[in-house]
């Protein structure tokens, strides 16, 4: 059977379409390619505790600069005291890869930190819950 110009044209555009989808799929990242982590897993209990957080690209293991990280909640639910919560206040950090928050951690113990990160270039945000320990 002889290939017509129309058939060759259709095959060409289908091939270009598949190539485009493959390139776009490889270039666009997914929030699951990232994780939020504590810089220090233990902080000092009391007034003005500083909590440092960063967003990391899992494959490159590099911190992501200029991401927006919000704290949705901070409470002692890991120790069965979900009613014991603390307010967080964002602080100015000298490092664009590290986000700092100040919190009044009323007592030592395990605190759950619920976070949401907006990643540059991503259409959806990443939500995570981290565990930190407050010590005297």
Backbone torsions as a table, in degrees:
resi	resn	phi	psi	omega
1	UNK	NA	140.5	-175.1
2	UNK	-92.5	133.7	177.5
3	UNK	-79.1	128.0	176.6
4	UNK	-89.1	164.9	178.4
5	UNK	-61.3	-35.9	179.0
6	UNK	-63.8	-44.9	179.7
7	UNK	-64.0	-41.2	177.8
8	UNK	-64.4	-38.8	178.8
9	UNK	-65.0	-42.5	178.9
10	UNK	-62.9	-45.9	178.8
11	UNK	-61.2	-38.6	179.8
12	UNK	-62.0	-49.3	-177.8
13	UNK	-68.5	-34.2	175.4
14	UNK	-64.9	-43.1	177.8
15	UNK	-62.4	-42.7	177.9
16	UNK	-63.2	-40.3	178.8
17	UNK	-61.6	-45.3	178.3
18	UNK	-63.3	-40.7	178.9
19	UNK	-63.5	-41.5	179.1
20	UNK	-61.9	-46.3	179.7
21	UNK	-62.1	-41.1	179.8
22	UNK	-64.3	-42.7	-179.1
23	UNK	-68.2	-45.8	179.7
24	UNK	-63.0	-41.6	178.4
25	UNK	-62.7	-37.8	-179.9
26	UNK	-74.1	-31.4	-176.6
27	UNK	-84.0	-31.0	-177.9
28	UNK	-83.1	130.7	-178.8
29	UNK	-91.7	170.1	-178.5
30	UNK	-124.5	141.6	177.6
31	UNK	-55.0	-23.6	177.4
32	UNK	-71.0	-7.0	176.2
33	UNK	-82.8	1.9	-175.6
34	UNK	-127.4	161.6	171.4
35	UNK	-143.2	151.2	174.9
36	UNK	-99.4	135.7	-179.9
37	UNK	-139.4	153.7	175.2
38	UNK	-78.8	138.2	174.4
39	UNK	-71.4	-44.3	173.5
40	UNK	-122.6	130.2	-178.4
41	UNK	-84.0	-11.7	178.1
42	UNK	-123.9	132.4	177.5
43	UNK	-127.3	166.7	-179.9
44	UNK	-83.7	127.8	177.2
45	UNK	-67.9	151.4	176.9
46	UNK	123.1	-168.8	-177.6
47	UNK	-74.3	134.2	174.7
48	UNK	75.7	29.0	176.9
49	UNK	-64.4	138.3	-179.3
50	UNK	-103.1	124.4	178.2
51	UNK	-111.7	124.8	-179.3
52	UNK	-112.2	132.4	-174.5
53	UNK	-132.6	150.1	173.8
54	UNK	-141.6	156.8	175.6
55	UNK	-104.3	130.4	-174.9
56	UNK	-123.3	135.8	171.3
57	UNK	-77.6	122.6	-173.2
58	UNK	-64.3	-42.4	-175.8
59	UNK	-72.9	-40.4	-178.8
60	UNK	-89.3	-15.8	-178.1
61	UNK	62.0	23.7	179.8
62	UNK	-106.1	145.3	176.1
63	UNK	-69.5	146.6	-180.0
64	UNK	-98.9	122.4	178.3
65	UNK	-82.1	153.1	172.6
66	UNK	65.4	22.0	171.5
67	UNK	-81.3	153.0	174.9
68	UNK	-101.5	123.5	178.6
69	UNK	-120.0	126.4	179.2
70	UNK	-115.9	142.3	174.2
71	UNK	-95.0	118.7	178.4
72	UNK	-86.1	-33.3	-179.8
73	UNK	-161.5	152.0	174.4
74	UNK	-141.4	114.6	-177.1
75	UNK	-148.7	172.1	-178.1
76	UNK	-98.6	33.3	-179.9
77	UNK	-58.7	-31.0	177.7
78	UNK	-62.6	-24.3	178.3
79	UNK	-101.5	17.0	177.0
80	UNK	76.2	18.8	-179.7
81	UNK	-125.2	62.9	-177.4
82	UNK	-61.3	-24.8	179.0
83	UNK	-71.2	-20.9	179.3
84	UNK	-83.0	104.1	-177.6
85	UNK	-123.9	166.6	178.6
86	UNK	-137.3	142.8	176.8
87	UNK	-86.2	143.0	177.3
88	UNK	-113.8	147.7	177.4
89	UNK	-125.7	124.0	177.8
90	UNK	-66.5	145.3	179.2
91	UNK	-121.3	159.3	175.6
92	UNK	-76.4	129.3	179.7
93	UNK	-109.1	146.6	176.2
94	UNK	-78.0	-12.1	-176.1
95	UNK	-116.7	121.8	-177.7
96	UNK	-68.4	-12.1	-179.7
97	UNK	-95.9	-8.4	-178.4
98	UNK	-121.2	131.1	177.9
99	UNK	-106.4	133.8	-178.1
100	UNK	-116.9	140.0	177.3
101	UNK	-132.3	143.5	175.7
102	UNK	-105.1	137.3	179.5
103	UNK	-143.7	150.2	174.5
104	UNK	-98.7	99.2	-179.2
105	UNK	-90.4	99.5	-170.3
106	UNK	-58.8	-29.6	-176.3
107	UNK	-149.7	157.7	176.3
108	UNK	-69.5	154.9	178.7
109	UNK	143.7	-167.9	-178.9
110	UNK	-93.9	132.8	-179.4
111	UNK	-120.9	137.6	176.4
112	UNK	-98.2	129.5	-178.5
113	UNK	-113.3	110.1	178.7
114	UNK	-93.6	124.7	-172.1
115	UNK	-127.1	159.7	172.6
116	UNK	-140.3	129.5	-179.1
117	UNK	-118.1	133.0	171.6
118	UNK	-100.3	120.6	-173.4
119	UNK	-101.0	130.1	179.0
120	UNK	-55.4	129.3	178.2
121	UNK	87.0	-2.8	-179.8
122	UNK	-103.8	145.8	179.9
123	UNK	-89.9	-20.3	178.4
124	UNK	-119.2	155.7	-178.9
125	UNK	-95.6	164.6	179.6
126	UNK	-106.3	129.3	176.6
127	UNK	-113.5	140.5	-179.3
128	UNK	-153.1	162.5	175.6
129	UNK	-129.4	125.8	-178.8
130	UNK	-115.4	155.6	179.4
131	UNK	-111.7	126.0	175.2
132	UNK	-126.0	158.3	-178.0
133	UNK	-116.4	130.1	174.9
134	UNK	-101.9	130.8	-179.5
135	UNK	-128.1	153.3	177.1
136	UNK	-75.3	NA	NA
